[in-house]
Amino acid sequence: MPLPSREDEVYALRMPAATETQFFQTGSPSHPVRLRDGGQLPSVTLAYETWGELNADRSNAIFLFHALSGSHHAVGYNSAIEGVGALWQPELHEGWWEAMIGSGKAIDTDKYFVICANYLGGCYGSTGPASINPGTGKPWGSEFPAVTAADQVEVFTHLLDHFGIHALHAVVGPSVGGLIALTFATRFADRVRNVIIIASGYKTTVLNRLILFEQILAIENDPYFNGGDYYETDPPLYGLALARMISHKTFVHLDTFERRARQDVVQADDVLAWYRVRDQFQSYMLHQGKKFVKRFDANTYLRIIDLWSRYDATQEGDAETPADLFERAHLAGQKWLVFSIDSDFCFYPEEQSELVKYLEQAKVDVMHIIVHSDKGHDSFLVEPDLYTPHVSWVLGK
């Protein structure tokens, strides 16, 4: 057997540590999981991963909530998830927040026990539309119920109870994950001490609802969508690709978009029904759509953007007014850190300013940081140095 080369040794040092997805089940046919809109599931499986060690009094846990098309696999290397199959593409094998979580990093796994779970309705191991409906023996498909942010946090509390965790040291949520973090912090104010919201909002804007509606129409109008019952036939790949192309424009600042298009993608000879793709920018966007459909499920996409489109923190928290909602945070003595990204076209900085206004009016201890970046919404994924000092300080104080 040949000895490993220097290149092999360096690569092995760079490789993240292996991680494995775990599964937690809650509910039963006699005690189903009841959802906010009237739907119910006989039981729910949550796929999750953890990093770090839970301390003796279970006071060092942090719950991380992922973005729209993200997963529970935030750190480490995971080459396969039971039951997920081909959707678990190689680009997902390394964690999506390696730069922020780990020994000595912003979310320091030498100090904290970090949990991240795939959302209910997801396609990476949690119960979702592609899961088998025990009543029919077939995938849920169109019969899978709508899910709200409140539903998500309710099932996540069962996972925390499983670990014996009453109060989290923090909840952390970027993008759509910020909506879930906000809802957890207000519905269960006594179960979390610190709240970190990155590039998220308080209530979905009309502009975002329209952009999300365009994506819903793109998928619904794909001839293969079949109302959501496509698991035994061909999936709605064109509709999902188009939905991703619509959304991708809001995730990446146009300057970064142009750089990536020039550097990363060689113009392909793509031909549609009659139109030939004319430049590297169109080719890059088409490439993003084609790549996405290999790793995501259209029904899951619809459930999560429906959750986002309808989001209003006051309603999710069963409060009458924002003042009532955030009075809970004030009484619980929570500390909040809210990040805006000045070049964000997905969750505009004005959305975080609205959230901070309500927090300040309720006399909640809040710090608002505006990140100056040319990377747009995706800054939180690619520029850890802009977030690390503030996150470390809030968690450590």
N, C-alpha and C positions, 0 to 999 in steps of 0.2 A: 504494500500500500504506500503510495507516495506521501511524503511529508507535506503538510499545508504550506502554501507559498505565503510570502509577506502580504500579497494582495488579499489572499483568503483570510488571513488573520485580521487585517484592517477592516474588511467587510464584516467579519463576525463581530468585531467591536462596535461597528455602527448599527448593526441590526438590533431593533428593539427586543426586549425580553418577550418570550412567548406568553400569551394570555389565552384563556379559555372562557367561552360563554357559559353562564350558568342559567338555570331555569327555575322559576318560582310559579306555583299555581295557587290561585285563590278562587273561591266560589264552588258551587256544586249544583246539580239539578234541583236539589231541595232548597238551596240557598243561592240562587243565581245572582250574578252581578247586574244590578239594575242601573241603567244609564239615564242621564238627565232628560233626554228627549223622549223617554218612554220605552226605548228598546231595552233588551236584556240579553245576557249571554250566560249559558249554563255554567261555564267556568272560564277563567282567563289564565293564560300562561304569559309571563313576562320574561323576556330574555334580558340578561343584565351581566355586567362585569364589574369587578371591584379591584381596587389597588390600595396598597398600604394596609395597616393593621388597625382594627377597632380596639380602642383602649378599654381598660377594665370597667370604667363607668359609662362607656358608650357615648361619650360626649364629643368625640373628634370626627364625627361623620359629616361628609359634604355630599350633597346630591347634585349631580350635574345633569342638565337637560339639553338634549341635542337639537340641532337645527332641523328644518323642514325635511330634507332628504338625507340627513345624517343617520347615525346609528349609535348604539350603546358602546361600540368599540372605539373608545377615545384614545387609548394608550396601549402600546405593545404590538405584538405581531400575532395575528389570528388568521390562519389560512382556510378555515372552514367552520361553519356553524351548522349544527344538526338541523336538518329539515329545510335549510335555506336553498341549497343547491346552487345552480348556475348564477343566481342573482349576486352571490358573494364573489364579486369580481376581484382580480388581483389588485386593483387600485384601492380597494377597501381593506386589504390585509394589514396595513400599518394604520395605527390609530390616528384619528383626525385632529387630536390636540396634543400631539407629542411634545410640542414646544412649551406647553403651559403646565403639564402635569408630570410629576416625577420627583425623584430625590433632588432636593435643593431648588426646585422650580417654583413658580408662582403658587401653584397648588401642590404643596410639598408632601409627598407620600411618606416621608420620614415622620411627619407630624400628624397627617390626616388620613382617614379612611374614606376613600372616594367611591361613590356608586354612580353608575349611569345605566339606565334601562331603556330599551327600545319601546317606543310608544305603543299603546293599545291601538290596534288598527294597522300596525307596522308590518313590514315584510322581511324583517331580519330576525325572526325567532319568536316575537310576541304574537299573541292571537290577533289575526287580521283577516281581511277578506279572502285570502288564499288558503286560510286554515280550514280544516274539515269541520263542517257543521255536523255534530253528532246525530242530529235529527234526520238528516238526509244521507249522510255518508259521502257527501260531495262538498267541494269548497263553498264557503258562504257566498262569495260573489256579491250579487246585487242585494242579498238579504242581510249583509253585514250592516249593523245599525250605525247611525251617525254618532260621533264621539266629540265631546267638548273638552276644553281645558280642565274644567271641574271634574269630569270623569277621569281624566288622566291622573290628577293628583289624588283622587280618592283611591284608585287601585294602587298607586305608589305607596300610600300610607300602610297598606297591607304588607308590602315588601319591607318597609321599615319595622313594622311590628314583628315580622319574622326574625329580624336581626336584634330585636329587643331595644331598638333606638327610639326613644321618646322625643328628644330634641336634637335637631341637626345643628352642627356648628354653622353651616351655611348652605344655601341653595345658590347655584350658579347657572345662568342661562343666557347664551347668545342667540340672537335672532328669534325665531319662533320658540326656542327654548326659554327665552326671556319671558314670554307670555305664560308659560307653564310655571316658571319660577315665581312670577308675580302672584299667580293664582294660589300656588302652594303657600306662599308667605302670608297671604291675607285670609285664606280659608282656614289655615292651621297656624295662626300667628304664634301660638304658644309652643310650636314644634320647631321653630327655627330662630336663630339669633342674628345671623348676618345674611344679607341678600345682595347678590351681585348680578346686575342686569346689563347686558352688553348689546347695543344696537337693536333695541326692541321697542315696544310701545305700550301704551295704556289702553288704547281703543283703536281698532283697525280703521284706517282712513278710507274715505270714499275712493280716492285714487287707487289704493291697494285693493279694495274690494273689486274694482273694475278690472284691474290687471289679473286678479285671481279668477274672476268670472271668464275672462278671455281664455284662460287655461282650462277651465272646466268645459267650456264649449269646444275647445280643440279636442279634448279626449272624448266627450260625449258624441261628437260628430264623426269620429273615426268609424268607418263601416264595420270594423271588427270589434267594436266595443260591446255590442249586443247587450246594452243595459247593465254591463258589469259582469255578465256571465260568459266569460271567454276562456276559462281555464282549461277546457277540454277542446278548444279550437285554437285559432291564431289570435294572439293578443293585439291590442290597438297600438302598435308601435309608432305609427306616424302621428297619431294624436298626442301620445305621450312625448314624443320628440319635439313636436311643436310647442307643447306646454312648457317644456324645459327651455326651449329657445326664448319664449316670451319672458320667462322668469330670469333667465341668465343675464339679460340686459340690466336688470336691477341689482344683481349681485356684484358685478364687476364695473368699476369706473371705466368710462370710455377710453381714457388714456391708457389704462392697463389693458383693456380689451384690444386696442390697436397694437400694443407691444406683443401681446401673446399671439395674436393672429399672424403677425409678421415672423415671429420667432419659432412658434411651435407647430404650425400647420403648413404643409406644402399644399398649394391649391390642387384640389382633386378635379377629375373630369366628371363631376356630378351632373347628371341630366335628370330633370323632373319630367313631367308629361311633355313639355315642349321647351322649357326654360333651362338653359345651361348656366350653372353657377359662374358668376363673372369675375369674382375677385377673392382674395384670401380671407376677407372678413366674412363674406357669406359662407365660404368653405369652412371657416373656423366655427361659425355658429351651427352649421349643419353637423359638423363633427361632434360638437357638444351634445346635440340632441341624440345622435346615433349612439354615442357612448353611454348616455344616461339610460336608455331603454334596456340596455343589457344588465343593469344593476338595480332597477327599481320596478315596482308594480304600479300600474295605473290606478287601481282601486285604492291602494294605500295613499297615493298622491292626492286623489280626490278627497279622501277622508281628512287628511291633515290640512289641506288648503281650505276645506269647508270650516274646520275648527278655527283657522286663522281668520277667514273672511268674516266670521260672526263674532269675533272676539271683542268683548267689552268687560274690562276688569270688574266693574261694579256689579254687572249681572252675574258673572262667573262666581263672584264672592257673595252672592245673595244679599247685597247691601242696597240701601235706598239711594245713597249718594256717595261720591268719592270721599267726602269727609267721614261718613260712617265707616267706609271700607278701611281707610288708613288710620282711623282711630284705634283699630285693633293692633296695627303695627306699633303705634305710639305706646299703647298700654303694655305691649309685650317688650318694650325697650329694644326693638330691633335697630340695627345699623344697616344702612343701605349705601351701595355704591352703584351709580348709574353712569354708563359710558355712552357718549355719542361719538359718531364718526362724521367729520365735517363733509366728507365726499360721498356719504351714503345716499343712494337712490332707492333703497329698498325700505328701510325704516328711517325716514328723514329726521335730522336732529331736533326738529320741532316736536316730534313725538315724544322724545325723552324729556324735553323741556316741560311738556304738559304733565308727564308723570312726576317730575321733580317738583313742579308747582303744587300738586296735590299733596305730596309728601311733606313739603315745607309748611303748607297750611295746617296740616295735622300735627305739626311739631315733631315729626320723625327725624331722627339723626340721619342726614343724607349728604353724600358727597357726589357732585356731578363733575365728571371729567370729559372734556371735549378733546378727542384724539384728532390730530391733524395728519391726514394721510391722503395719498393719491391712489390708494388701492380700493376705495369704495367699501361696500358692505363686507367684503371678504377680508378686510383688514384684520379682524380678530383671529382669522385662521393663519395669516402669513406674517404678522408683525408682532410677535410676542413681547418684544422689548417695550412697546408702547403701553402695555397693560400690566406687565409683571410687577412693577414697583407698587402700584396702587392696590392690586389684588393682594399681594403679599402683606402690605401694611394693614389692610382691613381685616384679613384673616388672622393676622398675628396679634393685633392689638387687643 
